[in-house]
């Protein structure tokens, strides 16, 4: 079972940037689909972005439509995935979770993911 650990959350001002990292316990993670979800207080968990392995060291990224252009997901080595968040808004405040599933099909629904991190809090002040 892959274990995931997120880091990089914190309190930032609107308009600034923040980078979240997700470290996996296994190198086989490199072929997994890795996603970020977030959950704001009183709301359901929602899809943020995902990377899928397309062969070799190449990955394909997908994003929630509302976050395209501000957020970027990328792999950093065999066991780490990064979520770069720019131009942050107060509505981006949430607990951000890293999730993984085997295979190269991504889903924007959380039930398809079999491994989860503990979450990291991101708070954006206005």
TAFENSUL-V873468 format. One record per pair of residues at least 24 apart in sequence whose C-alpha atoms are under 7 Angstrom apart, sorted by sequence separation. I is the first residue (numbers start at 1). J is the second residue. D is the distance in whole Angstrom. If there is no record, write none. Layout:
BEGIN
i=<I:I>
j=<J:J>
d=<D:D>
END
This chain:
BEGIN
i=<2:49:95:96:95:96:95:96:94:95:94:93:94:93:93:92:90:89:90:88:90:30:29:30:29:27:53:27:52:26:40:41:52:40:52:24:39:40:23:24:38:39:50:23:38:39:22:23:38:21:22:37:38:21:22:36:37:21:36:37:47:20:21:36:47:19:20:35:36:19:20:35:19:34:35:18:19:34:18:33:34:17:18:32:33:17:32:33:16:17:32:33:16:17:32:33:15:16:31:32:33:14:15:33:14:15:14:14:22:6:4:14:6:9:10:11:12:13:14:3:4:5:9:10:11:12:13:14:2:4:5:6:7:9:10:11:12:13:6>
j=<26:73:119:120:120:121:121:122:121:122:122:122:123:123:124:124:124:124:125:124:126:78:78:79:79:78:104:79:104:79:93:94:105:94:106:79:94:95:79:80:94:95:106:80:95:96:80:81:96:80:81:96:97:81:82:96:97:82:97:98:108:82:83:98:109:82:83:98:99:83:84:99:84:99:100:84:85:100:85:100:101:85:86:100:101:86:101:102:86:87:102:103:87:88:103:104:87:88:103:104:105:87:88:106:88:89:89:90:98:98:98:124:117:120:121:122:123:124:125:115:116:117:121:122:123:124:125:126:115:117:118:119:120:122:123:124:125:126:120>
d=<6:7:6:5:5:6:4:7:6:6:6:5:7:5:5:7:5:6:6:7:6:5:7:6:6:6:6:6:5:7:6:7:7:4:7:5:5:6:6:6:6:5:7:5:5:7:5:7:4:7:5:6:6:6:6:7:5:4:6:6:5:6:6:5:7:7:5:6:6:6:6:5:5:6:6:6:6:5:5:6:7:5:7:6:5:4:6:6:6:6:5:6:5:6:6:6:4:6:7:7:7:7:5:6:5:6:5:6:6:7:7:6:6:5:6:6:6:5:6:7:6:5:5:5:5:5:5:5:6:5:7:6:6:5:6:6:6:6:6>
END
